[in-house]
């Protein structure tokens, strides 16, 4: 076996590297080239370069494509740019905008990894005769008793397993993550040793297609109905203010509510508790109203060795990428959903976000995850 757990000599092992133009994917390509693999770099053009190309920190924009090509030339590997713009718009941007119209808070990076990158790009890698597709993600792929497993990256500050829970067992057979056992500092040091032109380049932002971080502006342009004005009401239905579109709000938000007088609320701080997209209402309440004992998740991808037991089983979960692990019980829900019951209530959980499930003992292995459909058991 070579360093990628493939039963071939490195020189006879073709590895396609997804090169975004950033330091992580560039080091991945250089590292594999140094180890003697037959490396091919591919960069995806995902969206209209326009304004986004001029924004520093936007991945896969015009400058990033140039940087990836320069790195490929520096380390001596072939490099190709593929136009995936139509696919990216249909699978990621449109889905992102539609979710906001429904009053949800989507995570476009999860959708991108599940579709354009790990579905479509894997297909392209196979067409090129690749034995593996490597990326610069900080996660680990290990071999278990029942096949490859997905685990958290060694560097807790850079672990990206939350965004990759949708990776399937079949995809893991071809995927490799050479940086999963490194810290970001070690990756930067390698970039300097390889004399890569991107060694000091800042990390990219999560939402690559949003110029200047104005996600509300992107949604408003694509789905104008998301910026229709409406009422802000308390949990008893009393009108306490007005808003300029539900796209500007997410569950758990406190700032920017611009509320009027609030009789009967005791003037305690209010938070966004729920978004009623059908009636264009933002529902607010005290922090206690954010507490949720359980959630239901759908569009589940399961990587555990066995199906979820009917009576439920213990696990650790994450509801946000930077959140510490939370103990919970995962049980079968209606249809093809799962119900996640927290040991202690969670606050500020928003439909559309992801719930990622890890093993109960160490929290290292990704067992699966899904999209939050509702924030209380039985809620629709």
C-alpha positions in Angstrom: 0.0 0.0 0.0 1.2 3.5 -0.7 0.6 6.6 1.5 -2.9 6.9 0.1 -3.9 3.4 1.1 -3.9 2.3 -2.6 -2.3 -0.9 -3.7 -0.2 0.7 -6.4 3.2 2.3 -6.7 2.8 6.1 -6.3 4.1 6.8 -9.8 1.3 4.6 -11.2 -1.4 6.1 -8.9 -3.3 9.0 -10.5 -4.7 11.5 -8.0 -6.9 14.4 -9.1 -6.6 17.3 -6.6 -9.4 19.8 -6.3 -7.4 23.1 -6.3 -9.4 26.1 -5.1 -6.4 28.4 -5.3 -6.0 28.5 -1.5 -3.0 27.4 0.6 -4.7 24.1 1.8 -5.4 22.6 -1.6 -2.1 23.9 -3.0 -0.2 22.2 -0.3 -2.2 19.0 -0.9 -1.1 19.0 -4.5 2.5 19.8 -3.7 2.7 17.1 -1.0 1.3 14.4 -3.2 3.6 15.5 -6.1 6.6 15.2 -3.7 5.5 11.7 -2.7 5.7 10.6 -6.3 2.0 10.4 -7.3 0.7 11.2 -10.8 -1.1 14.4 -9.8 -3.6 16.3 -11.9 -5.0 19.6 -10.6 -8.6 20.7 -11.3 -10.2 24.0 -10.5 -13.9 24.6 -10.7 -15.4 27.8 -12.1 -18.5 27.9 -10.0 -20.2 31.3 -10.4 -20.1 34.6 -12.3 -16.7 36.0 -11.6 -17.8 39.7 -11.6 -17.9 41.4 -8.3 -17.0 38.2 -6.4 -13.7 38.0 -8.2 -12.6 41.3 -6.8 -13.4 40.4 -3.2 -10.5 39.0 -1.2 -11.2 35.8 0.6 -13.7 34.5 -2.0 -12.8 30.9 -3.1 -13.0 29.8 -6.7 -13.2 33.4 -8.0 -11.0 34.8 -10.8 -7.9 35.4 -8.8 -8.2 32.0 -7.2 -8.3 30.3 -10.6 -5.1 32.2 -11.5 -3.4 31.3 -8.2 -4.3 27.6 -8.7 -2.8 27.6 -12.2 0.4 29.3 -10.9 0.8 26.7 -8.2 0.3 23.9 -10.7 3.0 25.4 -12.9 5.4 25.8 -10.0 5.1 22.2 -8.9 5.0 20.8 -12.4 1.6 19.2 -12.7 -1.2 19.5 -15.4 -4.0 21.8 -14.5 -7.5 22.2 -15.9 -10.4 24.6 -15.2 -13.9 23.1 -15.5 -17.0 25.3 -16.0 -19.4 24.0 -13.4 -21.3 27.3 -13.2 -24.7 26.0 -14.3 -24.5 23.0 -11.9 -23.4 25.3 -9.0 -26.3 27.7 -9.6 -28.9 24.9 -9.7 -27.5 22.8 -6.8 -26.2 25.5 -4.5 -27.2 29.1 -5.2 -30.8 28.5 -6.1 -31.2 26.0 -3.2 -29.7 28.7 -0.8 -32.1 31.4 -2.0 -35.2 29.1 -1.8 -34.3 28.1 1.7 -34.3 31.7 2.9 -37.7 32.3 1.2 -39.0 29.4 3.4 -37.6 31.1 6.5 -34.7 28.7 6.9 -31.0 29.3 7.5 -29.1 27.2 4.9 -25.4 26.1 4.8 -24.4 26.3 1.2 -21.0 24.7 1.8 -22.7 21.5 2.8 -24.8 21.5 -0.4 -21.7 22.2 -2.5 -19.7 19.4 -1.0 -22.6 16.9 -1.4 -23.3 17.8 -5.0 -20.9 19.7 -7.2 -17.7 18.7 -5.4 -18.1 15.2 -4.2 -20.6 14.0 -6.7 -19.9 15.7 -10.0 -16.1 16.2 -9.5 -15.7 12.6 -8.4 -17.4 11.5 -11.7 -15.0 13.7 -13.6 -12.0 12.2 -11.7 -13.1 8.7 -12.6 -13.4 9.8 -16.3 -9.8 10.9 -16.0 -8.8 7.5 -14.8 -8.0 8.7 -11.3 -7.4 6.3 -8.4 -8.3 9.0 -5.9 -9.7 12.5 -5.5 -7.8 14.5 -2.9 -8.9 17.8 -1.3 -7.4 20.2 1.3 -10.1 19.6 3.9 -9.1 19.1 7.5 -10.8 15.7 8.1 -9.4 12.2 8.3 -10.4 9.1 6.3 -9.5 5.9 8.1 -10.1 2.2 7.3 -12.6 0.5 9.5 -13.9 -3.0 9.8 -16.7 -2.2 7.4 -14.9 0.1 5.0 -13.6 3.7 5.1 -14.7 6.0 7.9 -14.8 9.7 8.2 -13.2 11.3 11.3 -12.5 14.8 12.6 -9.3 16.6 11.7 -6.5 16.6 14.2 -6.5 20.4 14.5 -9.7 21.2 16.4 -9.6 24.8 15.2 -9.6 23.7 11.6 -11.7 20.5 11.7 -14.2 20.6 8.8 -16.1 17.4 9.4 -19.3 19.4 10.1 -19.4 20.4 6.5 -18.6 17.0 5.1 -21.2 14.8 6.9 -23.0 14.3 3.6 -20.1 12.4 2.1 -21.3 8.9 1.2 -19.6 5.6 1.8 -19.2 5.2 -2.0 -17.5 8.6 -2.3 -15.2 7.8 0.6 -13.8 4.9 -1.3 -12.2 7.4 -3.8 -11.7 10.5 -1.5 -8.5 11.3 0.3 -7.7 14.1 2.8 -3.9 14.4 3.2 -4.1 17.4 5.5 -6.4 15.7 8.1 -3.5 14.9 10.4 -1.8 18.3 10.2 -2.4 21.6 11.9 -2.9 24.8 10.0 0.6 26.0 11.1 2.1 22.8 9.7 0.3 23.4 6.4 1.6 27.0 6.2 5.1 25.7 6.9 4.9 23.2 4.1 3.7 26.0 1.7 6.8 28.0 2.6 9.1 25.0 2.1 7.5 24.3 -1.3 7.9 28.0 -2.1 4.3 28.2 -3.1 3.1 31.7 -4.3 0.0 31.3 -2.0 1.9 30.5 1.2 0.7 33.7 2.9 -2.8 33.8 1.3 -5.7 34.3 3.8 -8.2 31.6 4.2 -11.3 31.8 2.1 -14.7 32.7 3.4 -17.5 30.1 3.8 -20.0 31.6 1.3 -17.9 32.0 -1.8 -20.5 33.5 -4.1 -21.6 36.3 -1.8 -19.9 39.6 -2.6 -18.9 41.6 0.5 -20.8 39.2 2.8 -24.1 40.6 1.7 -26.1 37.3 1.6 -29.4 39.2 2.0 -28.6 41.2 -1.2 -27.9 38.0 -3.1 -31.2 36.4 -2.0 -33.1 39.6 -2.7 -31.9 39.7 -6.3 -32.7 36.0 -6.9 -36.0 35.9 -4.8 -37.5 39.4 -4.4 -40.3 37.9 -2.3 -37.8 37.3 0.5 -37.6 41.1 1.1 -41.3 41.8 1.3 -42.1 43.7 4.6 -44.0 42.2 7.4 -44.7 42.2 11.1 -42.6 41.4 14.1 -44.8 39.7 16.7 -44.2 38.3 20.2 -45.1 34.7 21.1 -48.6 35.7 21.9 -49.1 37.2 18.5 -49.0 40.9 19.5 -47.4 43.2 16.9 -44.2 44.8 18.4 -42.6 46.1 15.2 -42.1 45.8 11.4 -39.4 44.4 9.2 -38.1 44.8 5.7 -37.9 41.1 4.8 -37.5 37.8 6.7 -34.2 37.3 4.8 -32.6 39.7 7.3 -33.3 37.4 10.3 -32.3 34.1 11.7 -33.4 32.2 14.8 -31.5 33.3 17.9 -30.8 36.8 16.5 -31.1 39.7 19.0 -29.6 42.7 17.3 -31.3 44.8 14.7 -34.9 44.0 15.6 -36.0 47.7 15.9 -39.0 46.9 18.2 -41.8 49.3 19.3 -43.4 49.3 22.8 -43.8 45.9 24.3 -46.6 45.8 26.8 -46.6 42.6 28.9 -43.0 41.5 27.9 -41.4 43.0 31.0 -38.9 44.7 28.6 -36.5 41.7 28.9 -34.2 41.2 25.9 -36.0 39.6 22.9 -34.7 37.2 20.4 -35.9 35.8 17.1 -37.7 32.6 18.1 -39.2 31.6 14.8 -39.7 32.8 11.2 -43.3 32.4 9.8 -42.5 32.7 6.1 -46.1 32.1 5.0 -47.3 35.2 6.8 -44.1 37.1 6.5 -43.8 37.3 10.3 -40.8 37.4 12.6 -41.7 35.9 15.9 -39.7 37.1 18.9 -39.6 36.1 22.6 -37.3 35.9 25.6 -34.2 33.7 25.6 -36.1 30.9 27.4 -38.4 30.6 24.4 -35.4 29.5 22.3 -34.9 26.3 24.3 -35.5 23.1 22.3 -35.4 19.7 23.9 -35.3 17.9 20.5 -35.2 18.4 16.8 -36.1 16.4 13.7 -33.7 16.0 10.8 -34.2 14.9 7.2 -32.2 14.3 4.1 -30.1 12.1 6.3 -26.7 10.6 5.3 -25.8 7.8 7.6 -22.2 6.5 7.9 -22.5 4.3 11.0 -21.8 0.6 10.9 -25.5 -0.3 11.7 -28.8 1.5 11.3 -30.1 3.6 14.1 -31.8 1.4 16.7 -35.6 1.7 17.0 -35.4 2.8 20.7 -32.6 5.3 20.1 -28.9 5.3 20.8 -26.4 7.7 22.4 -24.3 10.1 20.4 -22.6 13.4 20.4 -23.9 16.1 18.0 -23.0 19.5 16.6 -25.5 22.0 15.5 -22.9 24.6 14.4 -19.4 24.1 13.0 -17.7 25.8 15.9 -19.9 24.5 18.7 -18.6 22.0 21.2 -20.0 18.5 21.2 -23.4 18.0 22.9 -24.6 14.7 24.3 -27.8 13.5 22.8 -29.9 10.4 21.9 -30.6 9.7 18.2 -33.8 7.8 17.4 -35.9 6.9 14.3 -38.5 9.5 13.4 -41.4 9.5 10.9 -40.6 8.7 7.3 -36.9 8.7 6.7 -36.1 11.3 9.4 -34.2 11.0 12.7 -35.2 12.6 16.0 -32.3 14.0 18.1 -33.1 14.4 21.8 -30.6 16.6 23.7 -29.5 15.7 27.2 -30.0 19.4 28.0 -32.1 21.9 25.9 -30.3 23.7 23.0 -30.8 27.4 22.3 -31.1 29.2 18.9 -31.6 26.1 16.7 -32.7 27.1 13.2 -34.4 25.0 10.5 -32.1 24.6 7.5 -29.0 24.2 9.5 -27.2 20.9 9.9 -27.0 18.5 12.8 -23.9 16.3 12.6 -23.8 13.1 14.6 -20.6 11.7 16.1 -19.7 8.6 18.1 -20.7 8.8 21.7 -17.3 7.8 23.2 -14.7 10.0 21.6 -16.7 12.3 19.3 -14.1 11.6 16.6 -16.0 9.5 14.1 -18.8 11.0 11.9 -21.8 8.7 12.1 -23.9 10.9 9.8 -26.1 13.9 9.9 -29.0 15.8 8.2 -30.8 19.0 7.7 -32.9 20.4 10.6 -36.5 20.2 9.6 -38.1 21.3 12.8 -36.9 22.5 16.2 -39.2 20.5 18.5 -40.4 16.9 18.4 -43.6 16.7 16.4 -43.4 20.3 15.1 -44.0 20.7 11.4 
